[in-house]
């Protein structure tokens, strides 16, 4: 056995000094710590690189000779209760640790430039380092108690990072929404852990699997109670991985900085729910009801996420709903028992979606040249367009990520998603139809994002902020190299045109015909060409520190899918991923002898790729008029529902648009019925507690007070008066007694 397994306990602790030293430095040496702040970014990347080397070595060992290594030590012993802590190394741990470290290093390099001029630079890296520690601790945990501890630490880091810009009310509300929604699932997870301990008497994974499976097979445990406990465990994964109906927090989580969206809410933290279900799949697989429920939740999330992404304006929210849909594919695969396909898609999606989010961050960075630091404007796709001329590298990276997510070969997501689509058709024709249809929707909304953002001719968006004849524009971007920069502009001269719809939507114009409608004074400044004068106001490509991670992710997105391509040799199916997952697959399917059929694969992939191209073509048909011709803007208005004409869309299409734009009315339902009723119930309980529970003793206290006050004035200290009142009350009592009796 390799000695490296004996020292893998140190993996979660290697990056630990960074957040503690940053906190101590800010507390005791604030000036020096802030002056040399980039040193801490370098330290975070360095320590995480060491962890990546450990993870890489473990992964190679798992591929060459798959086995399970577990170390546990007693922490608390009391009579028959024993709580053990340790670490578990298997194929799932090695895959997740590789995924976490590689994506985190790439995102941290990107963040060094992206957050360079933010006052919370050090706080950002402290939070990110602590999040990576928590995720590494989560995936190496050997029992459910450790899982739950690190699960909560991951949730805490997510809360802090979503609300990173906490002075913005919308960010503060978003992190609270994420916290409360995840508490619902976490409470279910805790109850499920306690219930399983009640049944099995153990928190350790392998003991728990063995005991629980024997009890179920021998009918020695109440089946309904077993189903309830496993369902509660699954509830934790539903919340963390943004599955229906606890998905509502994920789109709002985009209020955090874009690197957070790339690392936490696209590649790693949201994958924690998938990891938990994969880890506990030997527990779930013996209860068909739970497996069917997992598959059902997965397919509903797949379709819901895709439909809600169709009409979003915010580029990051659109990608968030895309993430939700792809996580649904993974959950669907786990519910069908397709363990390999789920983890394969987890890997390919993580790198592709990280590329898309970091690409969107580069777009947002460039848009702030025009609109300043205003997320409502810099992330609005309807204020973008034509960026391919100004950010060509970002455009190429985003296009490759889009093609991958659409399932276009030979990019990575094609290999994993196609496997899930094929398995879904075998599992259930209805699930297969939904999964394949959603693949077309994915291609549609992803190319919608691409076309609205990058395509077109000249797209420069100037908005008349002041309404005065001259004004100054302050770029308060927290990213650009120049920091706070004042750019003098005359917006009344630079404003090209404002198209008013029902909600005053600003659109750019990109054809020569439209420029003829603009007065000549708009086109020249000091007798010089307008475009030459305003080049500083055009979007610009990000710096090399931000582009380098994009290039690395392009390589990963293009080639990581090849690890799952099967090769048949002498009747034996060989591929890197299957060898990597040998122990897990044998544990779940001991008698599995599945051989890959290339002819069947090409037949199915032809159909799936055709659906993807149909979605791309449909997006091109609907959105090309938006950026190519001013006369055809009514087509976009008809889709956007804010225009006065509807040319190609019937009432059903308007219903679909309203459903998507309003998030399926699910947030409205929660706010109107659940939150309002819960608040009403809380107010009723508060009233009962204050008026009844507290009112009874308070009432007796008031009665005692007034009686005492009255008696105080009666008693004067004279014995003759006391005797008089005594005789008086005695006569009254005798009189009443004689009358009654």
N, C-alpha and C positions, 0 to 999 in steps of 0.2 A: 504493500500500500504506500502511496506517495505521502511524504511527510507534509506536503502542503495541506492535506486535509486536517492535520492536527492543529494547524495554525489559522484556519479559516474563521475562527471565532473573532479574530481581530478585524475582519472586513468592515463591520459597521462602525468600528471605533477609530479607524485610520483618519477619516475627515473630522473627527470630533473636536480636535483642538481649535479649528478655525472659528466656529461661531463663539466659543468661549473666549478666545483671545481677542476677537473683534469687540465683544461686549466689554471685556475688561479694559481694552485700550480706549474705547469711547468713554468709559467711566473715569479712568484714572489719567489717561494721557490723550485727551480729545484732539488737541492741535496736531500732535505728531501722528496720531492714527489717521486723521483725515488727510494730512499732507502726503503720507505714503500709502494711500488707500489702495492703489493698484497692486501693491504687494500682496494684499489679502486676496484679491482676485487670482493672482498667480498661485498663491498657496492653496486656494480651493481647487484649482485645476490640477496642481501637482499632486495633492493627496488623493484626489479622485482618480488620477491616472494610475497611481499605485494600486488602487482597488481594482481598476480595470485590468491591470496585468494579472492580479490574483484571479479575477473572474475568467480571464482568457485561459489561464493555465487550467483552472477547474473545468472549463468547457472542453478543452482538448482532451483531458483525462476522461470526461464523460463520453465523448465521442469514440475514443479508442477502447475504453473498457468501462461500460456503464455499470455502476453499482451505487448503493445508497450508503452514506456514512452519516451516523448520528452520534452526537455526544450529549449526554445529559448529566446534570449534577443536582443534588438535592439543595433546595433553597429553604423550604419550610417543612418541618415534620412535626405533626401533632396527632398523637394516637394513630388512627387509621388514615389520616389525611396527610398526603405528601405532595408538595408542589415543587416541580423540577424545572430548571431552566437549562437551556442548551442550544445547540444549533444542528441543523439538518442540511446535508448537502446531497442533492440528487440532480437529475436532469432539469427539472423545473426550476430549481434554485439557480443553477448555472446559467440558464437562459435568461431569467429575469435579472440577475446581477449584471450580465453582459449588456442587456438592454438598458438598464438604469444608468450604468456608468458611461456608456458610449454616448447616449443622447444627452446626459447631463454635462459631460465635458464639452460637447459641441455647443450646447446652449449657453454655458458659462463663458466660453470664448466670445460668442455673439453678444452676450450681455455686457461685456466689458466696454464695448463701444456704444451699445444701445442705451445703457444707463449712465453713460459717462458724465453727463451734466445734471444728473438728478441728485438732489440733496440727500436722498436716502440710499445712495450707492452702497455704503457699508452695511446698512440694515438689510438691503436686498441680498447681498452675498451671504450674510449671516443666516437669513431665513432659508435661502436655497441650500446652503451646506447642511443645515439641520434637517431639511426635508430629505436630502439624499441619505443622510444617516438613518432617518426613520424608515425609508423605503428599503434600504439594505437590511436593516434589522427585521423588517416585516417578512422579507422573502427567505431569510435564513432561520426563521423561528421554527422550533421543534414541537411546539404545542399551541393549543388554542389560547391560553392565557397570554403568552408572548405575542401571538398574533393580535390579540385585542389591544394590548398596551401600545404596540407600534402602530396599530390601526388608528388609534386616537391621536397619536403624535403626528401622523400624516395628515389627519383631519385638521389638527391645530395649525400646522404649517400652511395648509391650503387656505384656512380662514385668514391668517396673517397676510398671505401673499395676494389673495383676492382683494382684500382691503388695504393693499399697500399704500395707495393714495387715499387715505382715509378722510382727508379733508373734503373730498368730493362726496356729497351725499349719496349719489348713485352707487359709488364704490362701497361705501359703508353699508348701504342696504343690501348690496349683492353678497358681501361676505356674511352678513347675518342670515340671509336667505339660505346660503350654502350650509352654514352651521346648523340651522334649525332642521333643514331637510335631511341632512346626514345624521342628525341625532335620532330621527325616526328609525332609520335602518340600523344604526349602532345599538339602539336599545333592543331591537329584535335580535341582533347578533349576540348581545350579552345574555339575553334570556335563552337563546338556543344553546350557547355554551354551557350554561348552568343546567339546562335540561338534559343535555347529553352526558354531563358528568353524573347527574342523578341516575341515568340509565346504565352507564358503563363504569363509573367510578374512576375515570382516567381522563386527563387532558391531552396525553401524548397521541400523536396522529396514528401511529401504527397499532398501538394497543386499542385505541378507540375504534379503528376500522375493523379490526379482527373481532372484538367483543360485540360490537353493534351488529355486524353482519351475521354472526352466529345466533344472536338473540332474535333477529328478524327471521332467519331461515327456520329456526326451531319454534317460532311463535311464542317466545318467552317474554315478549314485551308487547305492551299495548300498541297496535299499529297506528292508531290515531295520534297517540302521544309522540311516537317516533316521527310521523309525518309532520306534526306541529313543530317539533324541535328542528328538523332539517329545513322546514320552511322559514323559520326564524333566522337560521344561519344564512339562508339565501337572501333574506331581506336586507342584511348588511351589504351584500354584494350588489343588490339592486340599487341602493342609494349611492354607493361609492362609484359605480360604473354608469350612473345616470341612465338607468333602465326605467321604462314606464312602470308605475306612475310617479316615481321619485326622480324624474329627470329634470325638473323645472329649474334646478339651481345651476346647471352647466352653462346655458347661454349667458346668464347674468355674470358668471364667473369670468367672462371675457373683459370685465372692467379692470382687471389687473394688467400689469405690463405684459407685452406680447411674449417675451421669453418664458414667462410663467405659464401662459397658455400653451406654448409649445412643449414644455417639459412636463408640467403637472396635469393639465387638462386635455392632453392629446396623446402622450406617449407613456406616462408612468403611473401617476396616481389613479387615474380612471381605470387603468389596467389592473389595479389592486383587486377590484371586484372579480375580474376575470381570473386572476391568480387564485383568489380564495376558492372560487367554484372548481377550478382545476385541481387545487390541492385536496379539496374535500370530495372530489368526484367518486372515489371508491365508496364513500358514505352515501352519496346520492343515488348511485347507480343501482343499488339494491331495492330502491323504492321507485317504481315506474311512475307513480303519480307526480313525484317531485321532478323527475326527468322531463316528463311531458310539460309541467308547469314552466320549467326553465326554457324549454324550446318555445313555448307559447309566448312568454314574456320577451324572448329574443326576437321572434318574428314580428310581434307588435311594435317593438322598438325600432326594428329595421325600417318598417314602413312609415311609422310616425316621424322618425328623424328625417327621412328623405322628403316627406311632404312638407314638413315645417321649414325646410331649407329653401323651398322653391321661391319664396317672395321676400326674403330678408334683404334689407338694404345694407346692413353692417357686414363688412367682409369677415370679421372675426366671428360674429354670431352665426353666419352661414357655415363657416368651417366647424363651429361647435356642434351644430345640428348634424353635420356630416360625421363628426366623431361619434355622436350618439348613435347614428345609424350603423356605423361600422362596428361599434361595440356590440350592437344588437346581433350582427352576424356572428361574432365570436360566441356570444351567449347561446345563440341558436345552435351553433356547432357543438358546444358542450352539452346542451340538452339532447342532442341527437346521439351523443356518445362519440362524436368525431373529435377526439382529444387532439390528435395531430393537426387537423385542419384549423382548429381554434387557435392553438399556439403559433402555428405558421402565420396566420393572418395577424395575430398580435404583433409578431416581429415585423412583418412587412408594412403594416399600417403605421406602426410607431415611427419608422423612419420617413415614410411618405408624408404623414401628417405633420411631423416636425418640420420637414422641408416647406410645406405649405404655410404653416404658421410663421416660421421665420421669414419666408418670402413676403407674407402679408405685413410683417413688421417693417421690412424694408420699404414696402409700398407706403405704409403709414408715415414712415420717416420722411420719404420724399414728398408726400402730400402736405406735410407741415410747413414746407417752404411756402406754400400758397395760403393756407388757412390758419396757420399757427397751431398751438397745442389746443385742439378742440376735437375730442373723440367723435362728437356728433358729425363733424365735417370731415376729418382726416380719415375716418373709417367708413364713410358713406360711399358705396360703389357708384351711386348716381352722380357723384361729384368727381369721379375718376374718368378714365378713358384716355387712350392714346399714350399711355405710359411706356409702351414698348420702345419708343424712340429715345426715351430719357433714362430708362432703367433696363437696358437690354439683358444684363446678366440675371437680374431678379426675374425678368419676364421668362427667360429660358428655364430657370429653376422652377418657377411656379408652373409652367407648362408641363414639365416633366413630372412634377408631383401630381398634377391634375390627370395626366394620362395614366399614371400608375393607379391612382385611386379609382379611375373609371374602369380599370381592368383591361387596359390595352397591352398586348404583348409587345416586347418581352419584359416589361417593367414588373416590379416585384409583386404588387398586389394582384396582378393577373393570375399568378400561379396559386396563391392562397385562396382568393375569392372564388375562383373557378372550382376549386375542390369543395368548398362549402356549398356552392350552388348545386353541384352534382349530388352531394350527399342529401341536400334538402329535398331534391326531387324523389330520391329513393325513399326517404323517410315519410313524406306525405306529398301527394300531388298539389294540394292546396298551398302548403308551405313552399313548395317549389315554384309555383306560379308567382306567389308574392315576392319571393327572394329574387327571381329572375326579373320581374317587373321593376323591382326597386333598383336593380343594377342599371336599368335604363334611366330611371329617375336620377340616380347618382351621376351618370354621365351628363344629363341635362343640367342639373343645378351647378355642377362643378365647372362646366364650360360657360354657363351663365356668369359665374364669378369671373372667369378668365376674360371673357369677351367684354364685360362691363368695365373691367379694370385696365386692360392693356391694349385692346384693339381701338381702331379709329385713326384719324389723321391728326389734326391739331386739337388738343384738348387742354386748354388752360382755363382754370376756373378762378375768376376774380369776383369777390362779393363786396358790395358796397356796405361796409360795416358802419361807417360814421354818418353817411348821408350828406356830408359836407363837401365843399369843393375840393378840399385837400385834407388828407389825413395821413397818419403814420401807422405803419403795420409793424407790430412787434412779434418776432418769432420767438416764442418762449418754449421752443422744443427742448426736451430734456435729453436729446440724443445727439444733435449735430455737433460737429467739432467746434464751431464758432460760438456755441453757447447762446447767450442772450444777445440778439442782434436786432438793431433797428434798421429797417429798410424803408426809406421815404418813398411813398407812392402817391399818385394822384388817382384815386380809385374812380373818380368820375370820368377820367380819360381811359382807364384801363378796362373798365367793365364792358364786356362784349355785348351781352344781351341777357335779359332776365325773362324767362318763360314762365308765365303765371298759369298754374293749374289750380285746382280747388284748394291745395294746401301749399301754394307758393313753392313749388319744387324748382331748384336751380339745375339747369342742364347746360352742358357745354355744346358749342356749335363747331363743327369741324369741316365744313365745306366752303369752297370759295364763294358760292352763292350767298351764304349767310353773312360772309364778311362784307359783301356789297351793301348790306342793310345797315352796316355800322358807319356812322359819320367818319369822314376822313380825319377829323381831329382825334378820333379814337385810335387811329392807326399810326400816327406819327407823333413823336415827341422831339422837339428841337430839330425838326427836319431830318431826323434819322429814322431808319427802319424800326418799326415797333418791336419786331421779334428780336432784333439785335440789342435793343435797349433793355428788354425785359428778360434777357436770358438768366439773370440772377434770380428771377421769380419763377423759373420753370422747375419742375421736379428734377431731382438729380439722383444719380446712383449712390448707393451707400459706400462707406469706406471699406478698405480691404479686410478689416477685422470682422466686419459683418458679412462680407462676401465669401470669405474662406469657409465658414461653416456651411454655407449654402452649397459650395462646390463639393465638400465632403459628403453632404447628404444626397447630392445628385448621384455620386458614385454608389452609395449604399442603396438608394432607391432603384437604381438601374440594375444592380447585380445581386442584392441580398436574396432575391427570390430564387436564385439558382441553387441555394442550399437545400431546397425542398423538391427539386426535380428528381424523380426516381429513375434509376438505371437498372435494367434487368441483366443479370449476369448468371448464366447457367440456371435459369429458373428462379433465381433469388432476387428479390427486390432490394436494391441498395440505393440509399441516398443519405446525405449527411444528417438531415433532420431526423429521419427515422432511426439512425444509429444513435443520435443524440438522445432520443426519447425512448430508447429500448426498454429500460426498466419500467417506466410509467405505462407504456403501451402493454407490456406483458402483464403488469399488475391489473390493468383494466380488462384486457382481452387476452387471457392466457393461451387460448387456442387459436389466436388470430393468424391466418396465413393468407393475407390479402396480397394479390399480385397486381401490379399496375398494367392496365391495358391501354397502350398508346393510341390505338385506333379509336377506342371509345372516348379517350380524352380529346382527341382532335375533333371528333364529331360534336361533342358537347361544347368545347371551347369555341368552335365556329359559331354556334348559336349564341353564346354569351357575348362574344365580341361583336356580333351583328347587332345585338340589342344595345350594346354600348355605343356603337357608331350611329345607330338610329337616334339615341339620346343626344349625341353630339350634333348631328345634322339638324335635329329639331331645335336645339338651342341656337344654332347658327341662323336658321330661318327666322326665328322669333326675334333675335337680338341684333342681327346685322343691320337692319334698318335703323336701329336706335342710334348707331354711331356713324352711319354712312350717308344718311340723307335726312335733311330737316323736314322734307315733305312727308316722310313716312313715320314721323314721331308719334302720329296718332296710334300706330300699332303698339308702340310701347305704352302709351297712355291707356290704351284699352286693356293691356295686361296689368298695368299699375293701378287701374281702377280710379285714378284721380283725373283722368282726361274726360272730355265730354263725349267722345265718340268711342264706340266699340265696334271694330270692323270684323275681326275674326273670332271673337270670343262670345259664346253664348252664356246663358245664365249659369249653367253648371260650372263653367270655367271661373266665373265670378265667385261662386261659392267656394271653389278650391282655393282661389286667391285669398279670400277672406279667412278661410281656415288656416292657411299658411301664415299670412301676415299677422294674424292675431294669435299665433302659437297654439292653434287648435282649441282656443278658448279654455285651455286647461288651467292656466294661471288665473283667468277670470273666475272660473268655477271654484278654485281653491280660495280665492280672495272673497268671493261673494258668499259661498256656502260654508266652507270649512272654517276659515279664519274668523268670519263674522259670527258664526254660531259658537265657536270656541270662546271668542271674546265675550259674547252674551252670557254663556254658561259661567265663565270666570267672574263676570260682574254679579251674576245671581248668587254664586257661592260666596263671593266677597260680601254681598249684602247680608246673606244669611249668617255668615260668620260674625259680621260687625253688629248686626241688630239682634240676633237671636243668641248665638253662642256667647258672645261678649255681652249682649244686652241683659241677660238674666242676672249674672253676678253684678253687673254695673247697676241694674235696677235695685237689687237688694242693698247695695252700697248706698244709693241715693235715699232709699227709705230709711235706712239706719241713720243717715246723716240728718234728715229732716226731723225724725223722732227725737234724736239727741238734741237738736237745736230747740225743739219745742219744750222738752223736759228741762232744758237748761234755764228757761225763763220761769217755769213753774216753781222750781225749787229755789226758795229764798233763804234757807238756813234757819227758819223758825219752826220749832217743834209743834207749836200750837196749830200752825197752818197745815203741817203734815197730818196731824190728828184730825183736823177738820175735813180735809180731802179724803182721808181714809174712811171716816164715818159716812161721809157723803156718798162715796162709791159703794160702800157696803149696803146702805139703805136702797140705792138704785138696784143693786144686784138682787136684794131680797124682794123688792117690789116686782121685778121682772120674773123672778122665780115663782112667786106666789101667783102671778097672772097666768103663767104658762102651765104650771102644774096644779 
